[in-house]
Amino acid sequence: MSKSVSGKLRGGITPKQFMDGMQKNQDAFKGWYDSFAWQDPEDEAFFESLNNRDDLRCLIIAADWCGDVVRNVPVVFHLMEKAGIPTEVFIMEEHLDLMDQFLTNGGRSVPVIIIADTGGYVLGQWGPRPEVVQAHMNVFKLENPDREAPDYQEKIQIVRQKMIQEYGEGTGYQAVIAAELRDLLAGV
């Protein structure tokens, strides 16, 4: 089923407004933003080549309390800036109607990166985290469907630690996001 975000286009805030308005994790977000560097010249050239297109839009569903937003959205901001793709951010709690069109395993997980055309037709989506990191959560959700189970919170803390380890200490994960979004955009 095709999705449309036409009713949301031009209804978000700018990346700068999002960063400036963060109530939580602003320093960490800006730290990841400032530490971004292109790791693959081919990725940089690809995103640069998109400047010739004026038919793409990027909508990001985000929340400043989310660790995945803090890590991943700074990368997306840089990629979209290089590509010249107009980008707007939608705070999840203020746009649950949009969030509920883009659930992950039936749940509200952010960030969600939506690539649409100028009419709002959704061409693709990414998120909430790189595939190799998300794989840990996918397995966890399959093995632990009952959120009320007595050991659920203990187990989810373990999977969150695995995900943090998968991200690694430095900025290497940023190249993974660039590659995944490059693959997505190459198909639109």
RODO-2510 file (C-alpha; in nm, 4 decimals, decimal comma):
residues 188
     n   res          X          Y          Z
     1     m     0,0000     0,0000     0,0000
     2     s     0,1446     0,3356    -0,0966
     3     k     0,1779     0,6034     0,1677
     4     s     0,1439     0,9769     0,1372
     5     v     0,2710     1,2556     0,3600
     6     s     0,1259     1,5330     0,1446
     7     g    -0,0679     1,6758     0,4387
     8     k     0,2551     1,7104     0,6368
     9     l     0,4839     1,8719     0,3797
    10     r     0,6025     2,2121     0,5031
    11     g     0,4475     2,1396     0,8435
    12     g     0,7661     2,0535     1,0288
    13     i     1,0563     2,2512     1,1688
    14     t     1,4028     2,3024     1,0222
    15     p     1,7013     2,0980     1,1372
    16     k     1,8403     2,4123     1,3043
    17     q     1,5111     2,4740     1,4860
    18     f     1,5166     2,1124     1,6071
    19     m     1,8733     2,1405     1,7373
    20     d     1,8168     2,4799     1,8970
    21     g     1,4939     2,3674     2,0614
    22     m     1,6208     2,0430     2,2120
    23     q     1,5316     2,0144     2,5817
    24     k     1,7331     1,6937     2,6274
    25     n     2,0601     1,5592     2,4863
    26     q     2,1429     1,8807     2,2981
    27     d     2,5154     1,8657     2,3794
    28     a     2,5423     1,4997     2,2782
    29     f     2,3471     1,5659     1,9566
    30     k     2,5702     1,8604     1,8658
    31     g     2,8762     1,6507     1,9511
    32     w     2,7766     1,3832     1,6997
    33     y     2,6804     1,6527     1,4493
    34     d     3,0190     1,8243     1,4828
    35     s     3,2097     1,4953     1,4637
    36     f     3,0580     1,3955     1,1287
    37     a     3,3097     1,3343     0,8515
    38     w     3,2693     1,1685     0,5142
    39     q     3,4327     0,8271     0,5342
    40     d     3,3710     0,7131     0,1775
    41     p     3,4408     0,9594    -0,1063
    42     e     3,1915     0,7711    -0,3251
    43     d     2,9146     0,8333    -0,0716
    44     e     2,9989     1,2024    -0,0616
    45     a     2,9995     1,2221    -0,4424
    46     f     2,6651     1,0397    -0,4593
    47     f     2,4933     1,2773    -0,2163
    48     e     2,6519     1,5746    -0,3937
    49     s     2,5088     1,4459    -0,7239
    50     l     2,1547     1,4697    -0,5867
    51     n     2,1788     1,8498    -0,5898
    52     n     2,0597     1,8341    -0,9503
    53     r     1,7230     1,6978    -0,8348
    54     d     1,4497     1,9187    -0,6982
    55     d     1,1873     1,6458    -0,6656
    56     l     1,2853     1,4989    -0,3289
    57     r     1,1884     1,5900     0,0257
    58     c     1,3041     1,4468     0,3584
    59     l     1,0783     1,4273     0,6617
    60     i     1,2269     1,3117     0,9910
    61     i     1,0165     1,1949     1,2831
    62     a     1,2245     1,2504     1,5956
    63     a     1,2283     1,3084     1,9716
    64     d     1,5127     1,4668     2,1667
    65     w     1,4955     1,2059     2,4461
    66     c     1,5828     0,9189     2,2102
    67     g     1,9407     0,7924     2,1954
    68     d     1,8997     0,6696     1,8373
    69     v     1,7876     1,0183     1,7325
    70     v     2,0916     1,1692     1,9039
    71     r     2,3258     0,9338     1,7168
    72     n     2,1595     0,9017     1,3774
    73     v     1,9824     1,2272     1,2936
    74     p     2,3022     1,4388     1,2926
    75     v     2,4307     1,2095     1,0164
    76     v     2,1061     1,2405     0,8207
    77     f     2,1182     1,6207     0,8530
    78     h     2,4653     1,6215     0,6931
    79     l     2,3642     1,3799     0,4162
    80     m     2,0531     1,5784     0,3225
    81     e     2,2432     1,9060     0,3376
    82     k     2,5062     1,7700     0,0982
    83     a     2,2287     1,6395    -0,1291
    84     g     2,0381     1,9669    -0,1218
    85     i     1,7206     1,7847    -0,0190
    86     p     1,4813     2,0068     0,1783
    87     t     1,4506     1,8523     0,5240
    88     e     1,1985     1,9065     0,7986
    89     v     1,1657     1,7529     1,1429
    90     f     0,8458     1,6406     1,3099
    91     i     0,8488     1,5966     1,6865
    92     m     0,6957     1,2538     1,7445
    93     e     0,4680     1,3554     2,0326
    94     e     0,3263     1,6443     1,8280
    95     h     0,2669     1,4316     1,5155
    96     l     0,1403     1,0926     1,6328
    97     d    -0,0773     1,0697     1,3211
    98     l     0,2394     1,0706     1,1111
    99     m     0,4289     0,8439     1,3517
   100     d     0,1535     0,5851     1,3405
   101     q     0,1941     0,5508     0,9626
   102     f     0,5584     0,4477     1,0127
   103     l     0,5683     0,1990     1,2991
   104     t     0,8608    -0,0357     1,3531
   105     n     0,7541    -0,3874     1,4523
   106     g     0,4206    -0,2374     1,5545
   107     g     0,5792     0,0206     1,7843
   108     r     0,6663     0,3885     1,7783
   109     s     1,0415     0,3993     1,7222
   110     v     1,2353     0,7066     1,6190
   111     p     1,3976     0,8366     1,4173
   112     v     1,2080     0,7602     1,0992
   113     i     1,3569     0,9126     0,7857
   114     i     1,0973     0,9490     0,5110
   115     i     1,1944     1,0274     0,1534
   116     a     0,9034     1,1651    -0,0472
   117     d     0,8481     1,3433    -0,3742
   118     t     0,7204     1,7002    -0,3901
   119     g     0,3616     1,5734    -0,3914
   120     g     0,4129     1,3796    -0,0692
   121     y     0,4226     1,0299    -0,2198
   122     v     0,6538     0,8228     0,0002
   123     l     0,9431     0,6817    -0,2023
   124     g     1,1207     0,5133     0,0862
   125     q     1,1953     0,5167     0,4556
   126     w     1,4840     0,4405     0,6886
   127     g     1,5170     0,3962     1,0606
   128     p     1,5148     0,3896     1,3460
   129     r     1,8753     0,2707     1,3334
   130     p     2,1279     0,0991     1,1033
   131     e     2,0197    -0,2508     1,0008
   132     v     2,2997    -0,4248     1,1908
   133     v     2,1969    -0,2447     1,5115
   134     q     1,8232    -0,2931     1,4486
   135     a     1,8777    -0,6671     1,4002
   136     h     1,9345    -0,7047     1,7762
   137     m     1,5985    -0,5392     1,8536
   138     n     1,4201    -0,7454     1,5868
   139     v     1,5392    -1,0698     1,7479
   140     f     1,4521    -0,9405     2,0943
   141     k     1,0954    -0,8477     1,9893
   142     l     1,0414    -1,1922     1,8340
   143     e     1,1684    -1,3704     2,1444
   144     n     0,9960    -1,1376     2,3945
   145     p     0,6494    -1,0452     2,2668
   146     d     0,5038    -0,9873     2,6163
   147     r     0,6017    -0,6419     2,7421
   148     e     0,4441    -0,7283     3,0777
   149     a     0,6649    -1,0332     3,1373
   150     p     0,8529    -1,0108     3,4691
   151     d     1,1951    -1,0253     3,3008
   152     y     1,1125    -0,7982     3,0029
   153     q     1,2830    -0,4854     3,1401
   154     e     1,5933    -0,6819     3,2378
   155     k     1,6155    -0,8399     2,8923
   156     i     1,5581    -0,5141     2,7049
   157     q     1,8443    -0,3538     2,8981
   158     i     2,0719    -0,6343     2,7768
   159     v     1,9671    -0,5843     2,4128
   160     r     2,0157    -0,2083     2,4462
   161     q     2,3713    -0,2708     2,5638
   162     k     2,4303    -0,4947     2,2593
   163     m     2,2993    -0,2167     2,0352
   164     i     2,5307     0,0398     2,1958
   165     q     2,8229    -0,1977     2,1394
   166     e     2,7172    -0,2379     1,7750
   167     y     2,7287     0,1388     1,7264
   168     g     3,0853     0,1326     1,8586
   169     e     3,2837     0,4069     2,0273
   170     g     3,3628     0,6320     1,7345
   171     t     3,1959     0,7580     1,4205
   172     g     3,2348     0,4445     1,2082
   173     y     2,8619     0,3769     1,2255
   174     q     2,8028     0,7026     1,0358
   175     a     2,9382     0,5444     0,7176
   176     v     2,6851     0,2626     0,7589
   177     i     2,3995     0,5148     0,7696
   178     a     2,5397     0,6953     0,4659
   179     a     2,5610     0,3660     0,2734
   180     e     2,2080     0,2586     0,3706
   181     l     2,0569     0,5941     0,2744
   182     r     2,2606     0,5976    -0,0453
   183     d     2,1105     0,2575    -0,1352
   184     l     1,7626     0,3896    -0,0558
   185     l     1,8050     0,7079    -0,2596
   186     a     1,9689     0,5272    -0,5516
   187     g     1,6384     0,3492    -0,6022
   188     v     1,4142     0,6560    -0,6162
***
